[in-house]
Amino acid sequence: MKSIFHLSLSFFVLIHLSLFSQIDYTKYVDPFIGTAGHGHTFPGATVPFGMVQLSPDTRNGTWDGCSGYHASDSIILGFSHTHLSGTGCGDLGDILIYPFPVQQSDNARMNIAPLKFQHINEVAEPGYYSVLLNNGIKTELSATPHCGIHRYTFPGGNGAIAIDLNHGISDKIDSVNTVMDFDGKSIVTGMRTSNGWAKNQVLYFVIEFSSHVDQSEFYKRYEPEFNPKNKIIYLLPLRDTQSIIVKVGISAVSIENAKLNLDTEIPDFDFEKVKKDAHDLWQQELSRIEVSGGLKDQFKIFYTA
């Protein structure tokens, strides 16, 4: 009788867990909660306890922009890989990547300007963020614990990527040193040190592109019109490329460790796999607590928090 009871109990638990696992708790999460008012949160892609928070930066140097994003803004400065959430002091915003369209007759050096967007064209869910910019570029972001992945789709099949190593979210941030090397094909490596809220902060990175970049088209320059602090912008024009994937590994230890993180966590350019894995990690964490009853909005508040 005892064995029958234990068997029945085990069968009940298996059925319960099976039904329980079918509930997608991520659908209750709204990453835009806290991005308005004085919430100081960001809507971008991250995973539980992740080092990377890949998110759009709509402003820097303001108290309400401590996370790099505010719901009242209508321009994006670019997409950076580290952010604070809920703090009263701004910092981070490391490795800003900025896509822009290039027409065959255009000079890429003349096309950088803040990216205009409408909030109705944004989508955010645990581990994923996307926005259709006013210029027609579709941006999609996802993340692993130590890496970020971008997918850009350019209208007309031509685009370029700018990399700003001096960008920061705090108005007091001071980029002390930046180094970037290009292998002549599709890999950029480097490091940056900065003094913001955290002093002498060091970050190493490896960036890999799914398409080759002609070395003759890779250059750096000052961009005073784009940034009042005369920061150096690195430009990578991408001719005849409608869609490109950019993956970025970071480390506080070394470039070699950043490369190891990238090779381990995103070995190829499979954006959909990274997105699904990020979703599954959040599902695993969120499903640790099961609540019942209440209204839909209460579920949203609980699981978002």
N, C-alpha and C positions, 0 to 999 in steps of 0.2 A: 504494500500500500504506500509505503514511504517512497519507494522508487517511482511508482506511478505519479505521486504528487510532484516529485522533483522533475520528472519528465514533462508533466503538464505545465509546470511553472516555467521550465526552459523554453517550451514551445510558445508559451504566451509572450515571454520576453523577446524571442526572435521575431514573432509577428509584430509586436509593438515597435521594435527597432526598425523593422522593415518599413512599416507605415511612417514612422518618425523620420526616416532618412529621405522619404519622398517629399517632405516639406522643404521648399526652397526659402530659407530664412533671409537670403540676400535680397529678396524682392521687397522686404520691409525696410531696407536701409536707404536713406536719402542723403547722399554726401553733400547736398547743397544746404542742408540744415546747418546754421551757424555761419554761413558765408556773408550774411547781411548784418546790419546793425554793428554791434561790438562783439560778434561771435569769434572772430579771428580763426576761422577754420578754412581749409582748402578742399576743393571737390575732386582733386586728381587721384591717380592710381597708386595704391600701395597695398601691401599684404600685411597680415598680423605681425607686429614686431619687426617690420622691415626697415632696413637702413635707407631705402630709396622711397621718396614720396614724389612721384613724377606728376607735375601739375602746372597749369597755366599761371603765369605771373601777370596780373593786370595793373599792378602798381608797386612801387617801392618807396621807402622813406616816409611812410605815414603810419600813425598809430593803428588806424583801422585796417592797415594793410600788413599787419605782422605776419600773416600766413602767405603773403604774396598775392592774395586774391580778395576781391570784394564784389558782391553781387550788384552794386550800383555802377560798376565800370562797363565800358563798351569797347575797350581796346585790350589787346594782349601784347605784352612785350616779348613773349617767347615762352618756352616750356623748359623749366629747370627741374633738377633731380632731388633736391633736399628742401624740406619745408618744416616749419613748426606749426603746431595746431593748438589753438586756445591760449596762447601766451600773451603777455602784455608787452612783449619786446620782440622786435623783428631781427632775424638773422637768416643765414643760409641762402638758398637760391643758387646753388652751385651748378655750373655747366649748363648755361642757357642755350637752347637750340631753337632756331627761328627759321621756318620755311617761308619761301616767297616765290611767286611765279616769275618765269622769265620767258619772254617772247623771243623768237629767233632773232629779231632785229634789235633787241634791247641790250643795253650794257648792264650786266648784273650789278655793277658797282653803284648804280644809280637807283636801285629799286627797293632799298630797305626803308621801311616805315612801320610804325606800330600797326598791328593787325586788328582790323575792325571786325566785330562779331555781334550777334544777337543771342541773348540767352535762350530763346526758343529753339536755337539750333545746337544746344548743348545736351549731352547725355552723360550721366555719371551713375555708376553703380560700383559696388565693392570690387576693386581691382581693375577698373576700366573707366576711361574718360574719353569722350570724343566731342569735337566741335566742327561744324561746317562754317568756315570763315567767309566773310563777305566777298573775298576775292575768289571764292570757289574752291579753295584748298580744303580737303577734308583731313582733319588731324585725329588720330586715334592713339591712345596711350595705354600701356599696361606695365606691370612690374613683377619682379621676383624679389626675394629678400635683399639682394645686393646689386640688382640691375634694373634698368628701365628699357622698354622697347617702344619705338615710335613707328607709326605707319602713316605716311603722307601720300595723298592722292592729288596730283596736280591737274587742273583743267588745261587742256591743250597739249598735255604731254611733256611740258618743260618746266623745270623748277630748279631751285637752288636752296642750299642750306647755309645758314650763318651760325657760327659758334662764338658766343661771348663768354670769355673766362673771367671777365671783371665784374659782371653783373652780380648784384647782391640785393637782398630785400631790405636790410637796415639802411637808414639814412647815414649811419655812422660807419658803415662797412668800408674797409680800406683793403683793397687787394694788394698784398705785399709783393707777391711774385707769381707769375704765370709762365708755364712752359708748355709748348705743344709741338709735336712732331708728326709728320705725315709720311707714310711709307710709299707714297707715289701711286698707290692703287686704291685702297678702300679702308685703311685703318689709320686712326688718329690716336695718339697717346699723349699723356701729359700729366701735369699736376698744377694745383694752385694753392697758395696759402693766403689767408685773409685774417684780418682783425675786425671782428664785429662784436656781438655780445660775447662770443667765445674768442679768446685771444690766441693768436698763432694757430689757427685751425688749418689743418693740412688735408687735402683731398687729392687722391690719384685717380686717374680714369683711363679707360680704353673705349674708343668709339669705333664701331664697325658698320659699314654701309653695305647694303645688298647690291649696290651697283658701283662700278669703278668710277673714280673721279680722275679726269685728266690732270696730271700734275702741273701742266702749263696754265691751267685755269684756277689753280689753288693759290690764294694769296691772302695777305692780311693788310688791313689799313685802319686808320682812324675814321670814326663815323660820328662827327660832332652833331650832325643833323638828327641822327637816331638817338644819341645819348649825350646829354649835356656835359658829361664828365670826360668826353673825348676817349672813350674806351676803344681798345683794339677789337675789331671784328674780323673773324676768319670766314672767308667765303668759299663755298664749294659748289660751283655751278654743275647742274646735272642735265645734260642735253638728252633729248629724246627719251626721257624717263617719266612715264605717267605716274608710277607708284614706286615708292622707295621705302625700305624698312631700315631704321637706324636703331642699333642696340648699344647700350652704354653700361659698362661695368664700373663700379667705383670701389675704392678701398681707402682706409685711413693708414694703410701700412706701406704699400708700394704699388708701382705700375704692374709688376709681376702678379701681385695678389689680385689686382683689379682684373687682369687678363684671366686668371684662374677662376674668379667669380663668374666672369662672362662665359668662359668655356664650359663651366660646370652647370650653370643655371639656364643659359640660353645658347646651346651649342649650335643651333641653326637659326634660320630667319622665320620660324613658324609663329607668327603673331597669334593666331587663333589658339594654339596650344598654351602659350603663356597666359593668354586671357582666361582660358578654361581653368588652368592650374590655379590662377589667382582666385577665381570664383570658388573653386573647391576648397582652398585654404580658408577662405572666409566662411563658407558653409560649415566647415568642420568646427571653427571656433564659435560661430553663432549658435549652432545646434547643441552646444553644451547646456543651454538653458531653454527649457520648453515652458511657454506660458500659454494660458488659455483664457477664454472669455474676453471681455473688453471690446473696444472699437478698433477699426482698422488704423486710425490715426494713433491710437495708443500703442499698437504693435510697432508702428513706424518710429515713434519716439523711443520705445524701449530698445529695439534692435539697432537703431542708429546710434544711440548712446552706448 
